[in-house]
């Protein structure tokens, strides 16, 4: 999943600054050109990863009605130091285990 998202980002000229894959969701810190738009970036990531993963792992087509939901949460980090946001995303796997 991480490799797919990195590849999709490179193809579409946006940057994945930090990423953590959770069992039921994904945390992404992206830098997206406003002309491209965050909605298009999320839609592209969800669409391409779903198609590729369902082709490679056929059982995903029979066990799940969809790979992704239509919803997502988006927030700007504005003045927050990127290091703090990256640290939060990196800590998600360990905090999930507690």
ABEGO torsion letter per residue (X at the ends): XAAAAAAAAAAAGBBBABBBBBAABBBBBBBBBAAAEAAAAAAAAAAAAAAAAAAABAAAAAABABABBABBBBBBAEABBAAAAAAAAAAAAAAAAX
